[in-house]
């Protein structure tokens, strides 16, 4: 009965979304756009971006520096978020903390994750102004919401028999953490942290443009929205893609080594 009810609600939601989409397309002001010409121009711009990349408003060294700024922003927010998330996740794990405390922390973390990173950045920007400071605080806050959930669920998957054995032998909470929980889950915690670093790299690109945090995102915004230089935007886009592929390869190698 519950399964039929859930399918009914899913169908209702999908039907409403389809109806809203149809209404949106029907009521949108297209301003007499020639879709065929617009489509042709789009493919032409994409072709120029990826077939003739070039940089005109900055040097190759400046591009490397911008890449370093983006990577540093992602690394800093991941590191700070991980440092804060680890102790909090001990109290969020149901098998290591009071169930009421665990439930409260998980609800708070769910709210933090539900708010998009860019909105957290804008919230902090009201206090410190747009720039790298707001980007670091906003990204770190959302990273905490992500990692606390990941870390706490990793701890909850640990063998409860080992924890109970330590408690039976007179081990206190700290003994359980340092002798049973962390040694077993260290590899998985490292894998989750590096995965978040990959995510933060992509977010750092967006925040460079949206929050003025600098890096490749800011250069891409200037090339596409200020200079209107398609070839330069293509060069920056290719640089970002190569960096993402390199991070993905490095992530795979590290995960294979630490999760053996």
C-alpha positions as CSV (number, residue, x, y, z in Angstrom):
1,X,0.0,0.0,0.0
2,X,2.8,2.4,0.9
3,X,4.6,1.6,-2.3
4,X,1.5,2.4,-4.4
5,X,1.1,5.6,-2.5
6,X,4.7,6.6,-3.1
7,X,4.4,5.9,-6.8
8,X,1.2,8.0,-6.9
9,X,3.0,11.0,-5.4
10,X,6.0,10.6,-7.8
11,X,3.6,10.6,-10.8
12,X,1.8,13.7,-9.4
13,X,5.1,15.6,-8.9
14,X,6.4,14.6,-12.4
15,X,3.1,15.6,-14.0
16,X,3.2,19.0,-12.3
17,X,6.8,19.6,-13.4
18,X,6.0,18.7,-17.0
19,X,3.0,21.1,-16.9
20,X,5.1,23.9,-15.4
21,X,7.8,23.3,-18.1
22,X,5.2,23.4,-20.9
23,X,3.8,26.7,-19.5
24,X,7.2,28.2,-19.1
25,X,8.1,27.4,-22.8
26,X,4.8,28.7,-24.0
27,X,4.9,32.0,-22.0
28,X,8.6,32.8,-22.6
29,X,9.4,35.9,-24.5
30,X,11.6,34.7,-27.4
31,X,11.9,38.2,-28.9
32,X,11.6,36.9,-32.5
33,X,14.8,34.9,-32.2
34,X,15.9,33.0,-35.3
35,X,16.6,29.7,-33.7
36,X,18.3,28.2,-36.8
37,X,20.7,31.1,-37.0
38,X,21.3,31.1,-33.2
39,X,22.0,27.4,-33.3
40,X,24.4,27.9,-36.2
41,X,26.2,30.7,-34.4
42,X,26.5,28.6,-31.2
43,X,28.2,25.7,-33.1
44,X,30.5,28.2,-34.8
45,X,31.5,29.7,-31.5
46,X,32.1,26.3,-29.9
47,X,34.2,25.3,-32.9
48,X,36.4,28.4,-32.6
49,X,36.7,28.0,-28.8
50,X,38.1,24.5,-29.0
51,X,39.9,24.5,-32.4
52,X,41.6,27.9,-32.1
53,X,42.3,28.5,-28.4
54,X,44.5,31.5,-27.6
55,X,45.2,34.1,-24.9
56,X,45.4,37.8,-25.6
57,X,44.8,39.6,-22.3
58,X,47.2,37.7,-20.1
59,X,50.4,35.6,-20.4
60,X,50.9,31.9,-20.0
61,X,52.5,32.5,-16.6
62,X,49.5,34.4,-15.5
63,X,47.3,31.5,-16.6
64,X,49.4,29.1,-14.4
65,X,49.1,31.5,-11.5
66,X,45.3,31.7,-11.9
67,X,45.2,27.9,-12.0
68,X,47.2,27.9,-8.8
69,X,44.8,30.3,-7.1
70,X,41.8,28.1,-8.0
71,X,43.5,25.0,-6.7
72,X,44.6,26.8,-3.6
73,X,41.1,28.0,-2.9
74,X,39.8,24.5,-3.3
75,X,42.5,23.0,-1.1
76,X,42.1,25.6,1.7
77,X,38.4,25.2,1.9
78,X,38.6,21.4,1.9
79,X,41.4,21.4,4.6
80,X,39.5,23.8,6.9
81,X,36.2,22.0,6.4
82,X,37.8,18.6,7.1
83,X,39.5,19.8,10.3
84,X,36.3,21.2,11.7
85,X,34.1,18.3,10.4
86,X,36.1,15.5,11.9
87,X,35.5,16.2,15.6
88,X,31.9,17.2,14.9
89,X,31.2,14.0,13.0
90,X,32.1,12.0,16.2
91,X,29.0,13.5,17.9
92,X,26.9,13.2,14.7
93,X,27.5,9.4,14.5
94,X,24.7,7.5,16.2
95,X,27.0,4.7,17.5
96,X,29.5,7.2,19.2
97,X,27.1,9.8,20.6
98,X,23.8,10.4,22.3
99,X,21.0,9.7,19.8
100,X,19.3,13.0,20.5
101,X,22.6,14.9,19.9
102,X,23.2,12.8,16.7
103,X,19.7,13.6,15.4
104,X,20.0,17.3,16.0
105,X,23.4,17.6,14.4
106,X,22.3,15.6,11.3
107,X,19.3,17.9,10.9
108,X,21.5,20.9,11.1
109,X,23.9,19.5,8.6
110,X,21.0,18.6,6.2
111,X,20.0,22.3,6.3
112,X,23.5,23.4,5.6
113,X,23.8,21.0,2.6
114,X,20.4,22.1,1.3
115,X,21.6,25.7,0.8
116,X,23.7,26.0,-2.4
117,X,27.3,27.0,-2.0
118,X,26.9,30.2,-3.9
119,X,24.1,31.3,-1.5
120,X,26.4,30.7,1.5
121,X,29.1,32.8,-0.3
122,X,26.6,35.6,-0.7
123,X,25.5,35.4,2.9
124,X,29.0,35.7,4.1
125,X,29.7,38.5,1.6
126,X,27.2,40.7,3.4
127,X,29.7,40.6,6.4
128,X,33.1,40.6,4.7
129,X,32.3,41.8,1.2
130,X,32.6,40.0,-2.1
131,X,36.1,38.4,-2.7
132,X,38.2,35.5,-1.7
133,X,37.2,35.8,2.0
134,X,33.5,35.3,1.3
135,X,34.3,32.5,-1.1
136,X,36.5,30.7,1.4
137,X,33.9,31.0,4.2
138,X,31.0,30.0,2.0
139,X,32.7,27.0,0.4
140,X,34.1,25.9,3.8
141,X,30.6,26.0,5.4
142,X,29.1,23.8,2.6
143,X,32.1,21.5,2.8
144,X,31.5,21.0,6.5
145,X,27.9,20.0,5.8
146,X,29.1,17.5,3.2
147,X,32.0,16.0,5.2
148,X,30.2,15.7,8.5
149,X,27.5,13.6,6.8
150,X,30.2,11.5,5.0
151,X,32.4,11.0,8.1
152,X,29.6,10.2,10.5
153,X,28.1,7.6,8.2
154,X,31.5,6.1,7.8
155,X,31.8,5.8,11.6
156,X,28.3,4.3,11.8
157,X,29.3,1.5,9.4
158,X,32.1,0.3,11.7
159,X,31.9,-3.1,13.4
160,X,29.9,-2.5,16.6
161,X,31.4,-5.6,18.2
162,X,34.8,-4.0,18.4
163,X,33.3,-0.9,20.1
164,X,31.3,-3.0,22.5
165,X,34.4,-5.1,23.4
166,X,36.4,-1.9,24.2
167,X,33.6,-0.6,26.4
168,X,33.4,-4.0,28.2
169,X,37.1,-3.8,28.9
170,X,36.7,-0.4,30.5
171,X,37.8,1.7,27.5
172,X,36.4,5.3,27.5
173,X,35.2,7.3,24.6
174,X,38.6,8.5,23.6
175,X,40.0,5.0,23.6
176,X,37.2,3.9,21.3
177,X,37.9,6.8,18.9
178,X,41.6,6.4,18.7
179,X,41.9,2.6,18.9
180,X,38.8,1.4,17.1
181,X,37.2,4.0,14.9
182,X,39.9,6.1,13.3
183,X,42.4,3.3,12.4
184,X,39.7,1.4,10.6
185,X,38.0,4.3,8.8
186,X,41.1,6.4,8.0
187,X,41.3,5.3,4.4
188,X,37.7,5.9,3.7
189,X,37.8,9.3,5.4
190,X,40.8,10.2,3.1
191,X,38.8,9.1,0.0
192,X,35.8,11.2,1.0
193,X,38.0,14.2,1.7
194,X,39.7,14.0,-1.7
195,X,36.4,13.6,-3.4
196,X,35.2,16.8,-1.8
197,X,38.4,18.5,-3.0
198,X,37.5,17.6,-6.6
199,X,34.0,19.1,-6.0
200,X,35.5,22.2,-4.5
201,X,37.8,22.8,-7.4
202,X,34.8,23.0,-9.7
203,X,33.0,25.3,-7.2
204,X,36.2,27.5,-6.9
205,X,36.0,28.1,-10.7
206,X,32.4,29.3,-10.4
207,X,33.1,31.4,-7.3
208,X,36.0,33.1,-9.1
209,X,33.4,34.6,-11.4
210,X,30.4,35.0,-9.0
211,X,32.3,36.2,-6.0
212,X,35.3,37.9,-7.5
213,X,37.6,35.4,-5.8
214,X,40.1,35.4,-8.7
215,X,41.6,32.4,-10.5
216,X,40.5,30.8,-13.7
217,X,36.8,31.5,-13.0
218,X,37.4,35.2,-12.9
219,X,39.5,35.1,-16.1
220,X,36.8,33.1,-17.9
221,X,34.2,35.6,-16.8
222,X,36.4,38.5,-18.1
223,X,37.1,36.7,-21.4
224,X,33.5,35.8,-22.1
225,X,31.5,38.6,-20.5
226,X,33.9,41.6,-20.7
227,X,36.4,41.1,-23.6
228,X,34.0,38.9,-25.6
229,X,37.0,36.9,-26.7
230,X,35.8,33.4,-27.7
231,X,39.3,32.1,-28.4
232,X,40.6,33.2,-24.9
233,X,37.5,31.6,-23.3
234,X,38.3,28.4,-25.2
235,X,41.9,28.4,-23.9
236,X,40.7,28.9,-20.3
237,X,38.0,26.2,-20.7
238,X,40.5,23.7,-22.0
239,X,42.8,24.5,-19.1
240,X,40.0,23.9,-16.6
241,X,39.1,20.6,-18.3
242,X,42.7,19.4,-18.3
243,X,43.0,20.3,-14.6
244,X,39.8,18.4,-13.8
245,X,41.0,15.3,-15.7
246,X,44.3,15.4,-13.9
247,X,42.5,15.6,-10.5
248,X,40.2,12.7,-11.5
249,X,43.2,10.6,-12.5
250,X,45.1,11.5,-9.3
251,X,42.0,10.8,-7.2
252,X,41.6,7.3,-8.8
253,X,45.2,6.5,-8.1
254,X,45.0,7.6,-4.5
255,X,41.7,5.8,-3.8
256,X,43.1,2.6,-5.3
257,X,46.1,2.8,-3.0
258,X,44.5,3.8,0.3
259,X,41.4,1.5,-0.1
260,X,43.3,-1.7,-0.8
